[in-house]
Amino acid sequence: MKIKRVSVNNLFDAFSYAIDFKEHNPISIIHAPNGYGKTTVFRIMKAILDMNFGDIITVPFSGFLIEFTDEYTIMVEQTITNAVAMHRLSVNEVTYSIYKKEKCVVELNLPPLQSFYDYASEEGIEDAVRRFEMRRRHVPAEERERADQINLGKMFQKYKETMEEIRRKISVQFIDANRLYAPTNIENGGMSEKRRLYRGENYLRDENGRIVASRRDMTSFVGGTNEKIVIDANDIFEQIQRVRQRYSLESEKQDRDFPDRLVSFVESSRDDFYSDEEIAEKLKMLEEKRQELENAGLALAGKKSLAPTKDIDETMRKFYTLYIDDTFKKLSLYDDIKKKLELFIEIINKKTAFSNKVMCIDNERGIVFEPINSTSGKKRAIPLSKLSSGEKHDFILFYELIFKSNSNSVFLIDEPEISLHVAWQMEFISVLEKICESNNMQAIVATHSPDIVNGHDDLLISLDMEEDSDGI
């Protein structure tokens, strides 16, 4: 499922847009002058799908609609309210409606009270709904401010279940223009992140369980901000380590009962073993796959597959058959991460052409950059923090697009041109098309740069701008 259309009315009490995304291409490019609300539209889309209700009420608009290529449509309508009883501060009254095949299946109205949203931000929306309902039960029905909020809990539960169904079909990721640094979150669950780290965890994690820093990065992290390129590089390395661990466990399991399975296979009357030609071909394929894994930094160098012997009898054919099938099964655990790493390495080392640098994956250090040419003859690793801002932006962008995507992903990319050389900007959409094709995902780009467009005029969407005499 992809996003088909987004419309907004009276954004900042000034702008109204209807944005139809491209059907012939997974990429759409939105352009408009500063202040037209491109980034805000992205933020509202993300907030609606993440059910971040507190973020939505901070933006003035009267209506916002997201229509999907599937059968769902989400509509959000805001109305400014007056102060309510007991002089409590009021906020915008918001109605959330979800339509399925043009029929409204659920409607949710949250209390237009700042105190409700404050509590939700601290304790969570579900606790806020539960607390609000408990208080209202003690108020006589005739004195209740909103009769339709008596069953707020039931309405919220139905809305949440419907949103979860939508979110199983689509995952929206927002790549912010301010992407070089990640804010710290020292407190988590009553225990400081530093204490959590040194009580046995090798990595510092955020509230979503995502890696924020490794033990070695902790000194620079606590008490300040941490560079996101370090966070992302650590996450890639941990993904590799997790797959290696799964491979080791699967190898141990298969190797343990290999003798028994081999004896059973040899003694059986089965004739579904490989021929001499098939054995030679599949062993060659195994060696090629091992080499690909080695090039991607996944397999250790030096380990080779078995070589076929000259004279193979039926027993040896069965042995080779079992060995080959077992090895392919184990190596298949690397398929997903291998595909992502190969694409990432190709983009970083070839397409974006980092200045005199090559990226590789070290089994101990993780992601490493080394100079291609060195006047001293020594190729010392270049710290990630010493890369240029453009190189950091490129690394972070492509990490997000490759390692956080799947076939349900929609990426909202804000100003990809930041800090990038013109030559890098000109090839960005072509690289993005390759990623979208590989992962079957959708990307919506907001940009000011004509170099980002670079001939892809058919992907452009203008936000209510008139053409001048030159057609620009």
N, C-alpha and C positions, 0 to 999 in steps of 0.2 A: 504494500500500500504506500502511495506517495501523496504529497500535497498537491492538489489541483488548483486551488484558488484561495486567496486571502483578500479580505476587504476590511477596511476600517473607516469609520465615520467620525468626523469631528475630532481627530487626533490633535491634542493641544488646542482644541477649539478652533482649528484653522485648516486642517488637511483632511481630505477624504480620498481614499484610494481603492481601486479594485484591481488586484494583481492576479492575472492569469498566467500560471507558469507554463513553460514550454513543454509541449507534448512530444515533439520530434527529437528532443535531446534531454538527457537527465540534468543538464546544467541550465540555469537561468541567471542572468546578470542584471541586477537592479542598479540603476544609477540615478542620481539627483543631486542638487547642491546640498551643502551642509545645512543642517537644521530642518530638513524635510522629514525626518523621522525614520530613516532606513534602519538604523540600529535599534530604535525603540520598537519598531514592528517585529524585528527578530526577537527582542526580549519578551514581548507580549506573547508571541507564538510559543516560545520556550516555557514561559510561566504558566500558560493555559494547560499545556500538555503535561507539565510537571505538577500541576495543582498547587502552585505557589500563589495562593489567593492574596497574600499580603503584598506581593509585588505588583499585582494587577491593579489594585485600588490606588496605587501611587501615581498612575498614569491617567491623565484626563482624556477620555474618549467616550462617545455615546454607544458605539457598537463595534464589535470585532467578530469576524467570521472566518473559520478555517474549514474549507471543503476538501475532502480527500477523494482520491480516485476510486476508493471503495464506496460503500454505501453510507458512510458517516459524514456528518457536518456538526461542528461545534460553534455555538453562537454565544457571545458574551455581551450583555447590555448593561450600561451604567446610567444611574439617575442620581443627581445630587439631591440629598435629603436635608431636612431641617434638623435642628437640635431635638433630641428626644427627651423623654421624662428624666427627671433627677439631674438635668443639666449635663448628662454624659456627652462627650464629644462624638458627633456623628461623622460618618465617612460616606463615601458613595454607596448607594444601594445597588447591588450587582445581581443580575440574574444569569445563571449559567444553564444553557439548554443544549441537549444533544439530540440530534435528529438521525434517524435511520430510515433510509428510503423516503426522505421528506416527511416523515412522521416523527413528532417529538416523543421520545421514549423516556426522557427524564428531565426534570427542571429543578434547579437548586437555587434557593435564595438564602444567602448568609446574613446574619444580623448586621445592620449598618452601624456598628459600634467600634470605635477605636480600641476599646478595652478588649473586645473579642479578638481582634487581630493581634494585639499585643500579647495576649495569652497564647494564641496559636503559634506565634513566632518563638515563644519560649518553651512551650510544652508540646506543641504539635497540634495540627488541625483537629484530629480525632478527639483529643482530650478537651479541646476548646468547645467542640460541639457537644460532647457529653456533659461538660460543666454547665453550658448554657441551658441545656434541656433540664438538668436537675434543678436549677434555680427557677425556671419557669413553672415547674410542677407545683411550686409553693405559692404561685400567684393565681387568684381566682380567674376563671376563664374570661369573664366579662371585662377584666382589667388588663388582659394581655394585649400588648401592643400590636402583635401580628398573629392572627389566628393561623395563618398558613405555616408558621414556624413551630407549631406544637409538635409536629412530627419531623423536626429538623434532622434527628438522628437517622430516621428511615430514609429520608430524601438523600442525605449525604451518603449513606451506605450504597444506595442504588446508583448514585452518580459515580462514586468511587469504583464500583464494580464495572460500570459501563466504560469508564476511562481506562481501567486496567485491560479491558478487552481491546480497546483501541491501541493502547500502548504495547500490547503483544504483537500488533501488526505493524507498528511504526515506532522508530526511536529517533527523536530529534536531538541533535547535538549543536550547540552554539559555540563557534570559535570566535572569541571576543578579540577586538583590536588590541586591547591591553592584555596580551598573552605571554609576555616575557617573564612575569613574576607571579607567583602564587602566594596569597596571604597566608600567614601562619594561623593555626588554630590550636593554641597551646592546651586548652582544657578540653577534655573529652570524657564524658561519663564520670566526672568526679575525680579522675586520675590524670595527672599531667601527661602530655605526650612524651616528655623526656623520661619520666618514670616508667611508662609503658615500654619504651624502647629498651631501656637498660634492665628491664626485668625479663629479658629473654628474646624479645622480638628483634629480628635483623633489620626490619624496615619500619619507618614511621608511616602511619596511615591516616587518611582523613576520615570524616564521618561515614563515607560510603565504602570504606575498606580499601580505597585506592592508595597506592604507594605515593608518599609525599617526599620522603628522603630516606637514605640508607643510614646505617650507624655512622659511617665515615663522614656523612654530610651533616650530622646533627649539630656540630659546633656552629656552623654558619647558619643553621636553620632557626634554632630556638631564639626567641626574642626579636626576630626581625622578619624579613621576607626571604624566600628561597627562589632561585632561578628555576623556572619551569622546565628548561631544557635538561637540568639534572634530574628532576622528578620523572620526566618522560623517559630519559635514558635508563634510569633505574627500573622503571616499569617494564621496558622491553627486556632487560636482562633477567628480571624475575620471571617473566613469561617463558623465556628460554629455559631457565632453571626448573620451572615447574614441568615443562615437557620432558626435559632430561630425566627428572625424577620418575615421571610416569613410564618413560622408556626403560629405565633401570628396573622398576618393579615388574613390568611386563616381561622383560628379559629373564629376570630371576624366576618368575613363574613358569615360563616356557622351558627354560633350561633345566629346571628341577624335574619335570616329568618327561623331558625329551627322550631319555633311554626307554622308558616304559612305552611311550607312544611309538617309538621306532620299532621296538620288538613286536608290538601289536600289529603295526603296519606291515612289517616284513613277513610275519607269519600268516597274515591274512591272504585271501585269494584276490584281493583288489588289483585291478590292472590300470587304475587311473593315475599312473605315475608318468613323469615326463620322459620323452624320448631323448636320445643323445643330443640331437640338434636343439631341442627345447631347453635342455639343461645348460648348454653352452650359451644360448641367447639370454636366458634369464639370469645367469651368473654375470654376464656382461651388463645387463640392465641394473642388477644390484650394485655393481661397482660404479656405474654412472650415477646412480642415486646417492651412494655414499659420497662421491666426489661433489655432487651438488650440495649436499648437507654440509660438507666441509667448507665449501666456498661461502655458504651462508652463515658460517660460524656456529653451526649446530653440532657437528660431529667432530671428534678429535682426529687429527691428522695421523696417518700411518696405518690405521686398521684397514685390512683388505678382506675382500670376500674370498671364499674358497675358489680354487681353480679346478676345472674339470680334469679328471685323470684320463689317460688315453683309452684304457680298456675298462668299460663300465658294464658290470653284469646287472641282473635284475635287482639284486639286493642293494647295490650301490645306487641304482636309479631311484629306489624307494627312499634311500637315505637322502640323496640330493633333493628329491621332491619335497620331503618333510622339512629339510633345512631351508630351502628356498622359500616355501610358503610361510614358515615361521619368521624368517628375516623380513620379508615384505610386510607382514602383519605388524611387526615391531616398528619398522621404519615409517609405516603409515601414520604413526602417532605424530610425526613431525610435519605432516603435509600442510596443515593449516598455517602454522607459524612459519614454515619454509616459504610458502607463497607470499606471505606478508613481508618477510625479511628480504626476499629477492627483489620485490618491487621497491621497497624502501631503499635498499642499497643501490639499486639501479638509478633511482631518482636523485639521491643525494650525491652519488659519485659520478654520474654521467650527465644527467639532464640539467641539474641546477649548477653543476660545475663549481663547487666550493673552491675558493681561490687557493691553489697549490696545496690542497688537502685531500686526503682520502680517508673514508670512514671504514673501519673494520670492527669485528667483534672478537674481543679477547676473552678466553675462557675464565680468566681470573678477574679482569678489570671491567668487563662489560663493553659498552660502546666506547670506542677509542678513535680519535682523529690523529693522523700522522701527516707530516709534510711529505709531499711527493718529491720535491728536490730540497736538499739541505747542503749549504755551503761547507758545513763541518763534516759531512758524510754520515752523521748520526741522525737517526729519525726518532727524536723524542716525542712522546705523546703530548698532544696539545690539550690542555684542560678545556672542558666544555665552557667554562665561564670566560675563557679568553677568545672564543669565537666572536666574529663580528655580530652586530645586532641583526643584520640581514640574514646571516647564516643561522642564527638562533631562531628567527622568525620562520625561516624555511623548514628547519628541523622540526619545530613544534607543529607547524601546519600539517606537514606530511605524516608526522607521527599520529596526530589526531585522526586524519583522514584514513589512514591505513590500519592502525592498530585498535581503533575504537569504532570500527564500522562493521556492518554486516548488510545482508540484503534488505533489511528493514530500515536502514539508516537514511535520514535526511540531515544534511549538514548545512547550517546557516553560517556562512563565512563572511566576517566583517572586515573589509579593507585588507585584502591579502597583499596589497602593494606596499605596505608599511616597511620601510628600510630596505626594500629590494632594489637592486640595480635594474635599470630599464630592460636589459637583456633577459633577466630572470622574470620580470613582469610579463614580457611578451610570450614566454613559453608556458606561463602558469596554466592557462585554460587547457592547453593541449595535454599537459601532465594530468590535470584534474580529470579530463575526459578518460584518460587511460585508467585512473583509479576508479572512477564511476563504473566503467565497463567491467573491470576486474571484480568489483564488489557488488555490482548491480544496485548501486545506491543513487540517491538524488542529491544534488548540491545547488544551493541558492547563494549567490555571491552579491554582496553590496560593495560597490567600488566607485571611486572618483577618477580612476586612471584609464585613459584611452589605450595605454599600452597593455593593460590587462585584457581589454577587449580584443585588440590586435586581429582584426578581421572577422571576429565572431559576432558580427552585427545582428545576425539572425537570432542570437540569444539575448539581446538587450531588451530590457523592460524599463521604460521611463516613467517616473512618478509625476504625472500631471505637468509635464514641461512642454512648452511650445517650441517648435523648431524655428530657427532663425532663417535668414535668406539663403544661407549655405546648406540648409538641411541638417544642421547640427543641433 
